[in-house]
Amino acid sequence: MSSDPSDAASPSDVLVNVRPVEIVVCLILLGIGIVLAIENWRIGVSWGKEGPQSGYFPFRLSLILIAASGWGLCSTLWRSGSDDTAFVQKQAFARVLKVLLPTVLYVVAIYTVGLYVASALLILVFMTWIGGSKILISLVTSIGFSLAIFLLFEVYFKVLLPKGPLEAWLGF
Amino acid sequence: MDAVNSLMQGFAVLMTFDKLTLMLFGLSIGILVGVLPGLGGPNGVAILLPLTFGMDPTSAIVFLSCIYWGALFGGATTSILFNIPGEAWSVATTFDGHPMAQNGQAAEALTAAFTASFFGSLVAVIMITFLAPSIAGFALKFGPPEFFAVYFLTFCTFVGLGREEKHKVVISLVIGLLFAGVGMDTVTGELRMTFGFIELLKGFDFLVAVIGLFGISEILLTIEEKLAFNGKEARIRFSTVYKTWLTLPRYWITLVRSSFIGCWLGITPGGAIAASFMSYNLAKQFSKDRDGFGKGRIEGVLAPETAAHAAGTAALLPMLALGIPGSGTAAVLLGGLLVWGLQPGPLLFVEQKDFVWGLIASMYLGNLVGLILVLATVPLFAAVLRVPFTIVAPMIIAFCAIGAYAIENSIFDIWVMLGFGVVGYVFKKLGYPLAPLTLALVLGDRAEDAFRQTMIGSGGDVMALFGNSLVSTIMTFAFIFLLWSPLSQALGALGGLIWPGQKHNPAN
């Protein structure tokens, strides 16, 4: 990925370094490995009447996962943390959240107002709140986009997507 | 000349107005997909897969593969004009492509890149035309142990050839295989790893995972880096194209060498990235003007583009002949085959002749039309990148949501996609490769089935995987790949040719 020298940050701008994230991810993977190993042990990992039982293959995979993430954990802990680099800067992470949170709300909105209206709202929010575009331009773009995908999917390719009260009111 | 006859039949299948229109449509969308940040080959094809549900399989595969060719062409555009590699294998193109654009030779660089891509894929398609049928014929003799051995070989090449830390490749593979196992066990009917969630009963759809892993995560990464798109202007005049073409025969050795590297490494999964770096470095090694590399040498564009495109095309050979995808996008196309009700594998060449040869014919035609199309429309598509990302990003997110939903008509899948998006974001930042995960997800079930059938056939004896000379040869190759890096270190100098990425820094 590109790294811009002007973006080089002082240590105070760093939200979290690579090493701790690396360790946490390994711990999570290790946890998943252990949970899955136990779960597969429960449904049977040995030789049944008609061949290997359901847990046979996944159980062995879980063991590999435990070994590999354990290895990753140990090697990260072993390495000295002095030359650690930033995983993410505070401002950069704020930007990520600014995208991620509206996206989560977008999926929630799909349940109630349907995908087309939710998509228009998502674009509207992005353009005005993050991009700082003018309201009128944002409105035209978002509604135009939703209309276009409606024509493309619903009408032309006959792929049915979640619809809400607005579409029902319009008779679709 | 059996292959030539079949190929002619393929062209006959292709020459209908509907299919040709679909090709043009697919190529244009593909170039757009390749140009836009956050959309690449695998997720671009996955998102548009729902559009093909109503088509016959041949039209569908022609449409989707044309998106793929378009995306490969489009990726070169952003590498050269914006210094943003669209795919990992376009990274090497930026080394000399972007300096050329900065020197005011954008049109020459683009012409060289597109023509090199065309040449590379032409060589690969010719190879597919003549090799694929015989490989498929050979693979018809395969039983479960052989298939498992081939899957195992696929997984091992990832571990052996991956540039990432080995344990991260293994984790990525195993996670993919485990996810593939979630849900109802097709053999015993038992529920596995669902922990009582009804939604998990059908398991994780791998297309949903691809859209999240490659689409959503890419958006998050792009927004985090706040990429300023400082693109160079591009206007391609026919005279420039003509002049550049006249210089190309001078570099025929580079072109031929890079094509062969691409074809060879493209067949092995995950090889396209290696191919582009390797051919770049070989071109540099053999050049009289080594110091000029990195400052805008035309060979620096020709070599990686030829190899990457050859590899990207060659990746379809194992998919067609063996049912094993050689790249992320090939994996998505394979997922498409399953959706359209076709069984991937060597039998395709026997049972679905029109489908296979229609696809191969479309590779010839699609790349030729793509070359003309991309040369003609580059300024248009480069302008797309000047649209603010705050407008493009929500549209891509909406398309990702549509793609994820439409596969099973399930809103839960959109959540799964978001989850995979966050996982992809963290994994990418930590250097976990995503391609093995994707491939393992799509091959997991079949690898397990092959393993079980082998075990049942042998009564539980693992040595069945070394039961005859064929299967033991494949298994031996698998272990060689698995232990590739210690072996190649032993071979010293050769290793330096294959992975000089660490030594090479474009800034130097």
HADDOCK unambig.tbl for C-alpha pairs under 7 A between the chains (distance, minus, plus):
assign (segid A and resid 22 and name CA) (segid B and resid 430 and name CA) 6.91 0.50 0.50
assign (segid A and resid 36 and name CA) (segid B and resid 193 and name CA) 6.82 0.50 0.50
assign (segid A and resid 39 and name CA) (segid B and resid 193 and name CA) 6.58 0.50 0.50
assign (segid A and resid 51 and name CA) (segid B and resid 456 and name CA) 5.35 0.50 0.50
assign (segid A and resid 52 and name CA) (segid B and resid 452 and name CA) 6.64 0.50 0.50
assign (segid A and resid 54 and name CA) (segid B and resid 185 and name CA) 6.57 0.50 0.50
assign (segid A and resid 54 and name CA) (segid B and resid 188 and name CA) 6.65 0.50 0.50
assign (segid A and resid 54 and name CA) (segid B and resid 190 and name CA) 6.87 0.50 0.50
assign (segid A and resid 57 and name CA) (segid B and resid 448 and name CA) 6.86 0.50 0.50
assign (segid A and resid 58 and name CA) (segid B and resid 178 and name CA) 6.13 0.50 0.50
assign (segid A and resid 58 and name CA) (segid B and resid 181 and name CA) 6.95 0.50 0.50
assign (segid A and resid 61 and name CA) (segid B and resid 174 and name CA) 6.11 0.50 0.50
assign (segid A and resid 61 and name CA) (segid B and resid 178 and name CA) 6.88 0.50 0.50
assign (segid A and resid 65 and name CA) (segid B and resid 171 and name CA) 5.85 0.50 0.50
assign (segid A and resid 65 and name CA) (segid B and resid 174 and name CA) 6.26 0.50 0.50
assign (segid A and resid 68 and name CA) (segid B and resid 167 and name CA) 5.28 0.50 0.50
assign (segid A and resid 68 and name CA) (segid B and resid 170 and name CA) 6.78 0.50 0.50
assign (segid A and resid 68 and name CA) (segid B and resid 171 and name CA) 6.17 0.50 0.50
assign (segid A and resid 69 and name CA) (segid B and resid 171 and name CA) 6.91 0.50 0.50
assign (segid A and resid 72 and name CA) (segid B and resid 167 and name CA) 6.50 0.50 0.50
assign (segid A and resid 92 and name CA) (segid B and resid 224 and name CA) 4.82 0.50 0.50
assign (segid A and resid 92 and name CA) (segid B and resid 225 and name CA) 6.89 0.50 0.50
assign (segid A and resid 93 and name CA) (segid B and resid 224 and name CA) 6.54 0.50 0.50
assign (segid A and resid 95 and name CA) (segid B and resid 223 and name CA) 6.51 0.50 0.50
assign (segid A and resid 95 and name CA) (segid B and resid 224 and name CA) 5.94 0.50 0.50
assign (segid A and resid 96 and name CA) (segid B and resid 220 and name CA) 5.71 0.50 0.50
assign (segid A and resid 96 and name CA) (segid B and resid 223 and name CA) 6.29 0.50 0.50
assign (segid A and resid 96 and name CA) (segid B and resid 224 and name CA) 5.61 0.50 0.50
assign (segid A and resid 119 and name CA) (segid B and resid 398 and name CA) 5.93 0.50 0.50
assign (segid A and resid 122 and name CA) (segid B and resid 394 and name CA) 6.32 0.50 0.50
assign (segid A and resid 123 and name CA) (segid B and resid 391 and name CA) 6.64 0.50 0.50
assign (segid A and resid 123 and name CA) (segid B and resid 394 and name CA) 5.31 0.50 0.50
assign (segid A and resid 123 and name CA) (segid B and resid 395 and name CA) 6.89 0.50 0.50
assign (segid A and resid 126 and name CA) (segid B and resid 390 and name CA) 5.78 0.50 0.50
assign (segid A and resid 126 and name CA) (segid B and resid 391 and name CA) 6.99 0.50 0.50
assign (segid A and resid 126 and name CA) (segid B and resid 394 and name CA) 6.74 0.50 0.50
assign (segid A and resid 127 and name CA) (segid B and resid 390 and name CA) 5.64 0.50 0.50
assign (segid A and resid 127 and name CA) (segid B and resid 391 and name CA) 5.99 0.50 0.50
assign (segid A and resid 130 and name CA) (segid B and resid 390 and name CA) 6.76 0.50 0.50
assign (segid A and resid 131 and name CA) (segid B and resid 390 and name CA) 5.36 0.50 0.50
assign (segid A and resid 157 and name CA) (segid B and resid 51 and name CA) 6.09 0.50 0.50
assign (segid A and resid 161 and name CA) (segid B and resid 406 and name CA) 6.90 0.50 0.50
